Amino acid sequence: MNAAEHIVECYFRHCKGCFTISDVKVYGGNNRQCDLLAYNVTTREQYHVESSVTHEKSWSHSIEDLCDIFDKKFRGV
């Protein structure tokens, strides 16, 4: 777990009151893992979080780009 992932996990645990688990292996996902899974028992909200850090001021992905990235990362496409 890198520093950005640790900060995000602390936010979900301390600020949102969630149970968290990090670096969850994705079976059949081409040697990949989820950065963070979080669950709030009270609200029953579930989160799958992938975090990263950049110095670019205009960085963002489109929905189509994210779908392609997740297909490669988690489904081994």
HTML snippet that shows the backbone in 3Dmol.js (N, CA, C, O; Angstrom):
<script src="https://3Dmol.org/build/3Dmol-min.js"></script>
<div id="view" style="width:600px;height:400px;position:relative"></div>
<script>
const pdb = `
ATOM      1  N   MET A   1       0.850  -1.175   0.000  1.00  0.00           N
ATOM      2  CA  MET A   1       0.000   0.000   0.000  1.00  0.00           C
ATOM      3  C   MET A   1       0.895   1.236   0.000  1.00  0.00           C
ATOM      4  O   MET A   1       1.800   1.366   0.824  1.00  0.00           O
ATOM      5  N   ASN A   2       0.622   2.140  -0.941  1.00  0.00           N
ATOM      6  CA  ASN A   2       1.406   3.370  -0.984  1.00  0.00           C
ATOM      7  C   ASN A   2       0.758   4.453  -0.106  1.00  0.00           C
ATOM      8  O   ASN A   2      -0.304   4.236   0.479  1.00  0.00           O
ATOM      9  N   ALA A   3       1.406   5.608  -0.025  1.00  0.00           N
ATOM     10  CA  ALA A   3       0.927   6.673   0.869  1.00  0.00           C
ATOM     11  C   ALA A   3      -0.467   7.172   0.498  1.00  0.00           C
ATOM     12  O   ALA A   3      -1.292   7.400   1.383  1.00  0.00           O
ATOM     13  N   ALA A   4      -0.745   7.346  -0.800  1.00  0.00           N
ATOM     14  CA  ALA A   4      -2.062   7.826  -1.230  1.00  0.00           C
ATOM     15  C   ALA A   4      -3.155   6.843  -0.822  1.00  0.00           C
ATOM     16  O   ALA A   4      -4.213   7.250  -0.343  1.00  0.00           O
ATOM     17  N   GLU A   5      -2.901   5.556  -1.011  1.00  0.00           N
ATOM     18  CA  GLU A   5      -3.879   4.538  -0.626  1.00  0.00           C
ATOM     19  C   GLU A   5      -4.102   4.520   0.884  1.00  0.00           C
ATOM     20  O   GLU A   5      -5.227   4.327   1.345  1.00  0.00           O
ATOM     21  N   HIS A   6      -3.043   4.718   1.646  1.00  0.00           N
ATOM     22  CA  HIS A   6      -3.165   4.735   3.101  1.00  0.00           C
ATOM     23  C   HIS A   6      -4.003   5.928   3.575  1.00  0.00           C
ATOM     24  O   HIS A   6      -4.829   5.788   4.477  1.00  0.00           O
ATOM     25  N   ILE A   7      -3.794   7.086   2.974  1.00  0.00           N
ATOM     26  CA  ILE A   7      -4.574   8.277   3.329  1.00  0.00           C
ATOM     27  C   ILE A   7      -6.055   8.057   3.031  1.00  0.00           C
ATOM     28  O   ILE A   7      -6.915   8.408   3.840  1.00  0.00           O
ATOM     29  N   VAL A   8      -6.348   7.479   1.873  1.00  0.00           N
ATOM     30  CA  VAL A   8      -7.745   7.222   1.493  1.00  0.00           C
ATOM     31  C   VAL A   8      -8.366   6.200   2.440  1.00  0.00           C
ATOM     32  O   VAL A   8      -9.522   6.348   2.835  1.00  0.00           O
ATOM     33  N   GLU A   9      -7.609   5.163   2.809  1.00  0.00           N
ATOM     34  CA  GLU A   9      -8.138   4.175   3.754  1.00  0.00           C
ATOM     35  C   GLU A   9      -8.449   4.822   5.108  1.00  0.00           C
ATOM     36  O   GLU A   9      -9.485   4.534   5.707  1.00  0.00           O
ATOM     37  N   CYS A  10      -7.571   5.682   5.585  1.00  0.00           N
ATOM     38  CA  CYS A  10      -7.810   6.379   6.859  1.00  0.00           C
ATOM     39  C   CYS A  10      -9.071   7.233   6.785  1.00  0.00           C
ATOM     40  O   CYS A  10      -9.832   7.294   7.751  1.00  0.00           O
ATOM     41  N   TYR A  11      -9.301   7.891   5.657  1.00  0.00           N
ATOM     42  CA  TYR A  11     -10.513   8.693   5.483  1.00  0.00           C
ATOM     43  C   TYR A  11     -11.757   7.812   5.626  1.00  0.00           C
ATOM     44  O   TYR A  11     -12.687   8.162   6.353  1.00  0.00           O
ATOM     45  N   PHE A  12     -11.774   6.678   4.937  1.00  0.00           N
ATOM     46  CA  PHE A  12     -12.953   5.814   4.989  1.00  0.00           C
ATOM     47  C   PHE A  12     -13.153   5.219   6.385  1.00  0.00           C
ATOM     48  O   PHE A  12     -14.292   5.058   6.824  1.00  0.00           O
ATOM     49  N   ARG A  13     -12.065   4.890   7.088  1.00  0.00           N
ATOM     50  CA  ARG A  13     -12.202   4.324   8.432  1.00  0.00           C
ATOM     51  C   ARG A  13     -12.603   5.371   9.458  1.00  0.00           C
ATOM     52  O   ARG A  13     -13.553   5.166  10.215  1.00  0.00           O
ATOM     53  N   HIS A  14     -11.895   6.481   9.490  1.00  0.00           N
ATOM     54  CA  HIS A  14     -12.080   7.462  10.561  1.00  0.00           C
ATOM     55  C   HIS A  14     -13.193   8.475  10.288  1.00  0.00           C
ATOM     56  O   HIS A  14     -13.911   8.863  11.210  1.00  0.00           O
ATOM     57  N   CYS A  15     -13.344   8.902   9.051  1.00  0.00           N
ATOM     58  CA  CYS A  15     -14.339   9.929   8.729  1.00  0.00           C
ATOM     59  C   CYS A  15     -15.692   9.345   8.340  1.00  0.00           C
ATOM     60  O   CYS A  15     -16.734   9.889   8.705  1.00  0.00           O
ATOM     61  N   LYS A  16     -15.678   8.236   7.598  1.00  0.00           N
ATOM     62  CA  LYS A  16     -16.939   7.653   7.138  1.00  0.00           C
ATOM     63  C   LYS A  16     -17.370   6.459   7.975  1.00  0.00           C
ATOM     64  O   LYS A  16     -18.453   5.920   7.748  1.00  0.00           O
ATOM     65  N   GLY A  17     -16.556   6.027   8.938  1.00  0.00           N
ATOM     66  CA  GLY A  17     -16.917   4.942   9.844  1.00  0.00           C
ATOM     67  C   GLY A  17     -17.038   3.582   9.183  1.00  0.00           C
ATOM     68  O   GLY A  17     -17.882   2.777   9.578  1.00  0.00           O
ATOM     69  N   CYS A  18     -16.214   3.314   8.191  1.00  0.00           N
ATOM     70  CA  CYS A  18     -16.293   2.056   7.435  1.00  0.00           C
ATOM     71  C   CYS A  18     -15.288   1.025   7.940  1.00  0.00           C
ATOM     72  O   CYS A  18     -14.241   1.369   8.490  1.00  0.00           O
ATOM     73  N   PHE A  19     -15.631  -0.242   7.741  1.00  0.00           N
ATOM     74  CA  PHE A  19     -14.656  -1.308   7.836  1.00  0.00           C
ATOM     75  C   PHE A  19     -13.921  -1.319   6.506  1.00  0.00           C
ATOM     76  O   PHE A  19     -14.545  -1.154   5.457  1.00  0.00           O
ATOM     77  N   THR A  20     -12.607  -1.511   6.529  1.00  0.00           N
ATOM     78  CA  THR A  20     -11.847  -1.483   5.280  1.00  0.00           C
ATOM     79  C   THR A  20     -10.935  -2.692   5.171  1.00  0.00           C
ATOM     80  O   THR A  20     -10.540  -3.289   6.173  1.00  0.00           O
ATOM     81  N   ILE A  21     -10.612  -3.038   3.941  1.00  0.00           N
ATOM     82  CA  ILE A  21      -9.597  -4.036   3.637  1.00  0.00           C
ATOM     83  C   ILE A  21      -8.869  -3.542   2.393  1.00  0.00           C
ATOM     84  O   ILE A  21      -9.491  -3.084   1.435  1.00  0.00           O
ATOM     85  N   SER A  22      -7.552  -3.641   2.422  1.00  0.00           N
ATOM     86  CA  SER A  22      -6.770  -3.112   1.306  1.00  0.00           C
ATOM     87  C   SER A  22      -6.022  -4.231   0.585  1.00  0.00           C
ATOM     88  O   SER A  22      -5.816  -5.317   1.127  1.00  0.00           O
ATOM     89  N   ASP A  23      -5.624  -3.937  -0.644  1.00  0.00           N
ATOM     90  CA  ASP A  23      -4.833  -4.844  -1.467  1.00  0.00           C
ATOM     91  C   ASP A  23      -5.471  -6.225  -1.591  1.00  0.00           C
ATOM     92  O   ASP A  23      -4.838  -7.239  -1.295  1.00  0.00           O
ATOM     93  N   VAL A  24      -6.719  -6.258  -2.026  1.00  0.00           N
ATOM     94  CA  VAL A  24      -7.467  -7.504  -2.188  1.00  0.00           C
ATOM     95  C   VAL A  24      -7.158  -8.098  -3.558  1.00  0.00           C
ATOM     96  O   VAL A  24      -7.367  -7.446  -4.581  1.00  0.00           O
ATOM     97  N   LYS A  25      -6.660  -9.331  -3.580  1.00  0.00           N
ATOM     98  CA  LYS A  25      -6.320  -9.991  -4.840  1.00  0.00           C
ATOM     99  C   LYS A  25      -7.571 -10.233  -5.675  1.00  0.00           C
ATOM    100  O   LYS A  25      -8.605 -10.652  -5.155  1.00  0.00           O
ATOM    101  N   VAL A  26      -7.467  -9.964  -6.975  1.00  0.00           N
ATOM    102  CA  VAL A  26      -8.551 -10.208  -7.917  1.00  0.00           C
ATOM    103  C   VAL A  26      -8.254 -11.537  -8.603  1.00  0.00           C
ATOM    104  O   VAL A  26      -7.336 -11.622  -9.419  1.00  0.00           O
ATOM    105  N   TYR A  27      -9.020 -12.568  -8.280  1.00  0.00           N
ATOM    106  CA  TYR A  27      -8.808 -13.884  -8.876  1.00  0.00           C
ATOM    107  C   TYR A  27      -9.209 -13.848 -10.340  1.00  0.00           C
ATOM    108  O   TYR A  27     -10.294 -13.374 -10.677  1.00  0.00           O
ATOM    109  N   GLY A  28      -8.349 -14.342 -11.202  1.00  0.00           N
ATOM    110  CA  GLY A  28      -8.591 -14.307 -12.631  1.00  0.00           C
ATOM    111  C   GLY A  28      -8.374 -12.923 -13.220  1.00  0.00           C
ATOM    112  O   GLY A  28      -8.760 -12.665 -14.360  1.00  0.00           O
ATOM    113  N   GLY A  29      -7.765 -12.040 -12.458  1.00  0.00           N
ATOM    114  CA  GLY A  29      -7.579 -10.655 -12.887  1.00  0.00           C
ATOM    115  C   GLY A  29      -6.192 -10.336 -13.367  1.00  0.00           C
ATOM    116  O   GLY A  29      -5.754  -9.191 -13.259  1.00  0.00           O
ATOM    117  N   ASN A  30      -5.470 -11.335 -13.907  1.00  0.00           N
ATOM    118  CA  ASN A  30      -4.162 -11.083 -14.492  1.00  0.00           C
ATOM    119  C   ASN A  30      -3.180 -10.509 -13.469  1.00  0.00           C
ATOM    120  O   ASN A  30      -2.527  -9.498 -13.728  1.00  0.00           O
ATOM    121  N   ASN A  31      -3.078 -11.168 -12.294  1.00  0.00           N
ATOM    122  CA  ASN A  31      -2.159 -10.780 -11.218  1.00  0.00           C
ATOM    123  C   ASN A  31      -2.432  -9.358 -10.709  1.00  0.00           C
ATOM    124  O   ASN A  31      -1.502  -8.569 -10.541  1.00  0.00           O
ATOM    125  N   ARG A  32      -3.686  -9.040 -10.471  1.00  0.00           N
ATOM    126  CA  ARG A  32      -4.091  -7.695 -10.049  1.00  0.00           C
ATOM    127  C   ARG A  32      -4.725  -7.719  -8.672  1.00  0.00           C
ATOM    128  O   ARG A  32      -5.036  -8.779  -8.130  1.00  0.00           O
ATOM    129  N   GLN A  33      -4.913  -6.518  -8.113  1.00  0.00           N
ATOM    130  CA  GLN A  33      -5.570  -6.387  -6.814  1.00  0.00           C
ATOM    131  C   GLN A  33      -6.353  -5.085  -6.742  1.00  0.00           C
ATOM    132  O   GLN A  33      -6.025  -4.110  -7.419  1.00  0.00           O
ATOM    133  N   CYS A  34      -7.401  -5.079  -5.908  1.00  0.00           N
ATOM    134  CA  CYS A  34      -8.171  -3.866  -5.617  1.00  0.00           C
ATOM    135  C   CYS A  34      -7.399  -3.077  -4.570  1.00  0.00           C
ATOM    136  O   CYS A  34      -6.886  -3.656  -3.614  1.00  0.00           O
ATOM    137  N   ASP A  35      -7.312  -1.769  -4.738  1.00  0.00           N
ATOM    138  CA  ASP A  35      -6.616  -0.945  -3.749  1.00  0.00           C
ATOM    139  C   ASP A  35      -7.328  -0.954  -2.405  1.00  0.00           C
ATOM    140  O   ASP A  35      -6.693  -1.144  -1.367  1.00  0.00           O
ATOM    141  N   LEU A  36      -8.654  -0.748  -2.416  1.00  0.00           N
ATOM    142  CA  LEU A  36      -9.382  -0.634  -1.162  1.00  0.00           C
ATOM    143  C   LEU A  36     -10.842  -1.028  -1.337  1.00  0.00           C
ATOM    144  O   LEU A  36     -11.501  -0.605  -2.287  1.00  0.00           O
ATOM    145  N   LEU A  37     -11.335  -1.839  -0.417  1.00  0.00           N
ATOM    146  CA  LEU A  37     -12.761  -2.127  -0.313  1.00  0.00           C
ATOM    147  C   LEU A  37     -13.205  -1.611   1.042  1.00  0.00           C
ATOM    148  O   LEU A  37     -12.515  -1.819   2.040  1.00  0.00           O
ATOM    149  N   ALA A  38     -14.353  -0.936   1.092  1.00  0.00           N
ATOM    150  CA  ALA A  38     -14.857  -0.371   2.348  1.00  0.00           C
ATOM    151  C   ALA A  38     -16.349  -0.634   2.463  1.00  0.00           C
ATOM    152  O   ALA A  38     -17.069  -0.661   1.465  1.00  0.00           O
ATOM    153  N   TYR A  39     -16.807  -0.829   3.711  1.00  0.00           N
ATOM    154  CA  TYR A  39     -18.222  -1.114   3.958  1.00  0.00           C
ATOM    155  C   TYR A  39     -18.661  -0.401   5.226  1.00  0.00           C
ATOM    156  O   TYR A  39     -18.008  -0.503   6.265  1.00  0.00           O
ATOM    157  N   ASN A  40     -19.780   0.328   5.136  1.00  0.00           N
ATOM    158  CA  ASN A  40     -20.354   0.992   6.297  1.00  0.00           C
ATOM    159  C   ASN A  40     -21.556   0.168   6.753  1.00  0.00           C
ATOM    160  O   ASN A  40     -22.544   0.052   6.028  1.00  0.00           O
ATOM    161  N   VAL A  41     -21.471  -0.403   7.958  1.00  0.00           N
ATOM    162  CA  VAL A  41     -22.523  -1.278   8.471  1.00  0.00           C
ATOM    163  C   VAL A  41     -23.819  -0.511   8.704  1.00  0.00           C
ATOM    164  O   VAL A  41     -24.900  -1.048   8.466  1.00  0.00           O
ATOM    165  N   THR A  42     -23.732   0.723   9.159  1.00  0.00           N
ATOM    166  CA  THR A  42     -24.920   1.516   9.470  1.00  0.00           C
ATOM    167  C   THR A  42     -25.724   1.872   8.226  1.00  0.00           C
ATOM    168  O   THR A  42     -26.941   1.688   8.187  1.00  0.00           O
ATOM    169  N   THR A  43     -25.031   2.385   7.207  1.00  0.00           N
ATOM    170  CA  THR A  43     -25.723   2.832   5.999  1.00  0.00           C
ATOM    171  C   THR A  43     -25.773   1.761   4.909  1.00  0.00           C
ATOM    172  O   THR A  43     -26.479   1.912   3.912  1.00  0.00           O
ATOM    173  N   ARG A  44     -25.021   0.684   5.107  1.00  0.00           N
ATOM    174  CA  ARG A  44     -24.903  -0.426   4.159  1.00  0.00           C
ATOM    175  C   ARG A  44     -24.286   0.007   2.825  1.00  0.00           C
ATOM    176  O   ARG A  44     -24.481  -0.648   1.802  1.00  0.00           O
ATOM    177  N   GLU A  45     -23.540   1.115   2.848  1.00  0.00           N
ATOM    178  CA  GLU A  45     -22.846   1.572   1.642  1.00  0.00           C
ATOM    179  C   GLU A  45     -21.578   0.747   1.436  1.00  0.00           C
ATOM    180  O   GLU A  45     -20.880   0.402   2.390  1.00  0.00           O
ATOM    181  N   GLN A  46     -21.296   0.440   0.171  1.00  0.00           N
ATOM    182  CA  GLN A  46     -20.121  -0.323  -0.199  1.00  0.00           C
ATOM    183  C   GLN A  46     -19.278   0.506  -1.154  1.00  0.00           C
ATOM    184  O   GLN A  46     -19.814   1.212  -2.009  1.00  0.00           O
ATOM    185  N   TYR A  47     -17.962   0.423  -1.011  1.00  0.00           N
ATOM    186  CA  TYR A  47     -17.064   1.209  -1.853  1.00  0.00           C
ATOM    187  C   TYR A  47     -15.939   0.335  -2.378  1.00  0.00           C
ATOM    188  O   TYR A  47     -15.392  -0.495  -1.652  1.00  0.00           O
ATOM    189  N   HIS A  48     -15.599   0.530  -3.645  1.00  0.00           N
ATOM    190  CA  HIS A  48     -14.386  -0.024  -4.250  1.00  0.00           C
ATOM    191  C   HIS A  48     -13.595   1.188  -4.710  1.00  0.00           C
ATOM    192  O   HIS A  48     -14.053   1.940  -5.571  1.00  0.00           O
ATOM    193  N   VAL A  49     -12.412   1.382  -4.143  1.00  0.00           N
ATOM    194  CA  VAL A  49     -11.644   2.599  -4.393  1.00  0.00           C
ATOM    195  C   VAL A  49     -10.306   2.247  -5.042  1.00  0.00           C
ATOM    196  O   VAL A  49      -9.567   1.395  -4.548  1.00  0.00           O
ATOM    197  N   GLU A  50     -10.013   2.907  -6.138  1.00  0.00           N
ATOM    198  CA  GLU A  50      -8.700   2.852  -6.781  1.00  0.00           C
ATOM    199  C   GLU A  50      -8.138   4.262  -6.707  1.00  0.00           C
ATOM    200  O   GLU A  50      -8.757   5.198  -7.213  1.00  0.00           O
ATOM    201  N   SER A  51      -6.989   4.430  -6.094  1.00  0.00           N
ATOM    202  CA  SER A  51      -6.447   5.775  -5.905  1.00  0.00           C
ATOM    203  C   SER A  51      -5.104   5.921  -6.614  1.00  0.00           C
ATOM    204  O   SER A  51      -4.358   4.958  -6.790  1.00  0.00           O
ATOM    205  N   SER A  52      -4.823   7.162  -7.014  1.00  0.00           N
ATOM    206  CA  SER A  52      -3.534   7.480  -7.627  1.00  0.00           C
ATOM    207  C   SER A  52      -3.246   8.959  -7.412  1.00  0.00           C
ATOM    208  O   SER A  52      -4.127   9.733  -7.037  1.00  0.00           O
ATOM    209  N   VAL A  53      -2.009   9.331  -7.653  1.00  0.00           N
ATOM    210  CA  VAL A  53      -1.582  10.713  -7.473  1.00  0.00           C
ATOM    211  C   VAL A  53      -0.896  11.172  -8.759  1.00  0.00           C
ATOM    212  O   VAL A  53      -0.145  10.415  -9.372  1.00  0.00           O
ATOM    213  N   THR A  54      -1.156  12.404  -9.159  1.00  0.00           N
ATOM    214  CA  THR A  54      -0.505  12.979 -10.337  1.00  0.00           C
ATOM    215  C   THR A  54      -0.218  14.453 -10.082  1.00  0.00           C
ATOM    216  O   THR A  54      -0.811  15.085  -9.208  1.00  0.00           O
ATOM    217  N   HIS A  55       0.709  14.977 -10.876  1.00  0.00           N
ATOM    218  CA  HIS A  55       1.030  16.402 -10.801  1.00  0.00           C
ATOM    219  C   HIS A  55       0.354  17.192 -11.923  1.00  0.00           C
ATOM    220  O   HIS A  55       0.459  18.417 -11.978  1.00  0.00           O
ATOM    221  N   GLU A  56      -0.338  16.482 -12.813  1.00  0.00           N
ATOM    222  CA  GLU A  56      -1.045  17.139 -13.907  1.00  0.00           C
ATOM    223  C   GLU A  56      -2.222  17.953 -13.372  1.00  0.00           C
ATOM    224  O   GLU A  56      -2.937  17.486 -12.486  1.00  0.00           O
ATOM    225  N   LYS A  57      -2.431  19.148 -13.891  1.00  0.00           N
ATOM    226  CA  LYS A  57      -3.526  19.994 -13.424  1.00  0.00           C
ATOM    227  C   LYS A  57      -4.852  19.645 -14.074  1.00  0.00           C
ATOM    228  O   LYS A  57      -5.907  19.978 -13.535  1.00  0.00           O
ATOM    229  N   SER A  58      -4.819  18.980 -15.223  1.00  0.00           N
ATOM    230  CA  SER A  58      -6.067  18.693 -15.932  1.00  0.00           C
ATOM    231  C   SER A  58      -6.266  17.195 -16.137  1.00  0.00           C
ATOM    232  O   SER A  58      -6.835  16.780 -17.147  1.00  0.00           O
ATOM    233  N   TRP A  59      -5.815  16.401 -15.213  1.00  0.00           N
ATOM    234  CA  TRP A  59      -5.902  14.947 -15.357  1.00  0.00           C
ATOM    235  C   TRP A  59      -7.295  14.450 -15.034  1.00  0.00           C
ATOM    236  O   TRP A  59      -7.836  14.740 -13.966  1.00  0.00           O
ATOM    237  N   SER A  60      -7.871  13.704 -15.953  1.00  0.00           N
ATOM    238  CA  SER A  60      -9.101  12.971 -15.667  1.00  0.00           C
ATOM    239  C   SER A  60      -9.353  11.999 -16.806  1.00  0.00           C
ATOM    240  O   SER A  60      -8.963  12.242 -17.949  1.00  0.00           O
ATOM    241  N   HIS A  61     -10.013  10.890 -16.477  1.00  0.00           N
ATOM    242  CA  HIS A  61     -10.367   9.892 -17.475  1.00  0.00           C
ATOM    243  C   HIS A  61     -11.838  10.041 -17.840  1.00  0.00           C
ATOM    244  O   HIS A  61     -12.646  10.510 -17.038  1.00  0.00           O
ATOM    245  N   SER A  62     -12.171   9.636 -19.055  1.00  0.00           N
ATOM    246  CA  SER A  62     -13.575   9.562 -19.442  1.00  0.00           C
ATOM    247  C   SER A  62     -14.129   8.222 -18.951  1.00  0.00           C
ATOM    248  O   SER A  62     -13.366   7.329 -18.583  1.00  0.00           O
ATOM    249  N   ILE A  63     -15.432   8.090 -18.947  1.00  0.00           N
ATOM    250  CA  ILE A  63     -16.069   6.834 -18.535  1.00  0.00           C
ATOM    251  C   ILE A  63     -15.597   5.688 -19.422  1.00  0.00           C
ATOM    252  O   ILE A  63     -15.344   4.589 -18.927  1.00  0.00           O
ATOM    253  N   GLU A  64     -15.476   5.930 -20.731  1.00  0.00           N
ATOM    254  CA  GLU A  64     -15.026   4.896 -21.657  1.00  0.00           C
ATOM    255  C   GLU A  64     -13.606   4.447 -21.333  1.00  0.00           C
ATOM    256  O   GLU A  64     -13.309   3.252 -21.347  1.00  0.00           O
ATOM    257  N   ASP A  65     -12.721   5.414 -21.037  1.00  0.00           N
ATOM    258  CA  ASP A  65     -11.346   5.074 -20.662  1.00  0.00           C
ATOM    259  C   ASP A  65     -11.322   4.221 -19.397  1.00  0.00           C
ATOM    260  O   ASP A  65     -10.590   3.234 -19.317  1.00  0.00           O
ATOM    261  N   LEU A  66     -12.130   4.609 -18.410  1.00  0.00           N
ATOM    262  CA  LEU A  66     -12.171   3.846 -17.156  1.00  0.00           C
ATOM    263  C   LEU A  66     -12.668   2.429 -17.381  1.00  0.00           C
ATOM    264  O   LEU A  66     -12.132   1.488 -16.796  1.00  0.00           O
ATOM    265  N   CYS A  67     -13.683   2.259 -18.218  1.00  0.00           N
ATOM    266  CA  CYS A  67     -14.188   0.913 -18.517  1.00  0.00           C
ATOM    267  C   CYS A  67     -13.092   0.054 -19.134  1.00  0.00           C
ATOM    268  O   CYS A  67     -12.942  -1.111 -18.767  1.00  0.00           O
ATOM    269  N   ASP A  68     -12.324   0.615 -20.069  1.00  0.00           N
ATOM    270  CA  ASP A  68     -11.225  -0.127 -20.686  1.00  0.00           C
ATOM    271  C   ASP A  68     -10.152  -0.480 -19.664  1.00  0.00           C
ATOM    272  O   ASP A  68      -9.652  -1.605 -19.648  1.00  0.00           O
ATOM    273  N   ILE A  69      -9.799   0.476 -18.814  1.00  0.00           N
ATOM    274  CA  ILE A  69      -8.775   0.245 -17.789  1.00  0.00           C
ATOM    275  C   ILE A  69      -9.224  -0.850 -16.826  1.00  0.00           C
ATOM    276  O   ILE A  69      -8.441  -1.743 -16.502  1.00  0.00           O
ATOM    277  N   PHE A  70     -10.476  -0.796 -16.363  1.00  0.00           N
ATOM    278  CA  PHE A  70     -10.973  -1.801 -15.417  1.00  0.00           C
ATOM    279  C   PHE A  70     -11.094  -3.176 -16.065  1.00  0.00           C
ATOM    280  O   PHE A  70     -10.850  -4.193 -15.415  1.00  0.00           O
ATOM    281  N   ASP A  71     -11.471  -3.212 -17.351  1.00  0.00           N
ATOM    282  CA  ASP A  71     -11.509  -4.495 -18.057  1.00  0.00           C
ATOM    283  C   ASP A  71     -10.131  -5.140 -18.082  1.00  0.00           C
ATOM    284  O   ASP A  71      -9.999  -6.341 -17.845  1.00  0.00           O
ATOM    285  N   LYS A  72      -9.109  -4.348 -18.368  1.00  0.00           N
ATOM    286  CA  LYS A  72      -7.737  -4.875 -18.404  1.00  0.00           C
ATOM    287  C   LYS A  72      -7.268  -5.278 -17.014  1.00  0.00           C
ATOM    288  O   LYS A  72      -6.663  -6.335 -16.837  1.00  0.00           O
ATOM    289  N   LYS A  73      -7.552  -4.425 -16.021  1.00  0.00           N
ATOM    290  CA  LYS A  73      -7.034  -4.671 -14.678  1.00  0.00           C
ATOM    291  C   LYS A  73      -7.724  -5.806 -13.961  1.00  0.00           C
ATOM    292  O   LYS A  73      -7.061  -6.635 -13.338  1.00  0.00           O
ATOM    293  N   PHE A  74      -9.045  -5.864 -14.035  1.00  0.00           N
ATOM    294  CA  PHE A  74      -9.787  -6.810 -13.204  1.00  0.00           C
ATOM    295  C   PHE A  74     -10.325  -8.031 -13.960  1.00  0.00           C
ATOM    296  O   PHE A  74     -10.595  -9.065 -13.350  1.00  0.00           O
ATOM    297  N   ARG A  75     -10.477  -7.918 -15.257  1.00  0.00           N
ATOM    298  CA  ARG A  75     -11.038  -9.048 -16.012  1.00  0.00           C
ATOM    299  C   ARG A  75     -10.021  -9.721 -16.909  1.00  0.00           C
ATOM    300  O   ARG A  75     -10.320 -10.732 -17.544  1.00  0.00           O
ATOM    301  N   GLY A  76      -8.804  -9.160 -16.964  1.00  0.00           N
ATOM    302  CA  GLY A  76      -7.756  -9.765 -17.764  1.00  0.00           C
ATOM    303  C   GLY A  76      -8.002  -9.669 -19.259  1.00  0.00           C
ATOM    304  O   GLY A  76      -7.463 -10.467 -20.027  1.00  0.00           O
ATOM    305  N   VAL A  77      -8.820  -8.693 -19.691  1.00  0.00           N
ATOM    306  CA  VAL A  77      -9.146  -8.543 -21.110  1.00  0.00           C
ATOM    307  C   VAL A  77      -7.944  -7.970 -21.846  1.00  0.00           C
ATOM    308  O   VAL A  77      -8.003  -7.763 -23.058  1.00  0.00           O
TER     309      VAL A  77
END
`;
const viewer = $3Dmol.createViewer("view");
viewer.addModel(pdb, "pdb");
viewer.setStyle({}, {cartoon: {color: "spectrum"}});
viewer.zoomTo();
viewer.render();
</script>
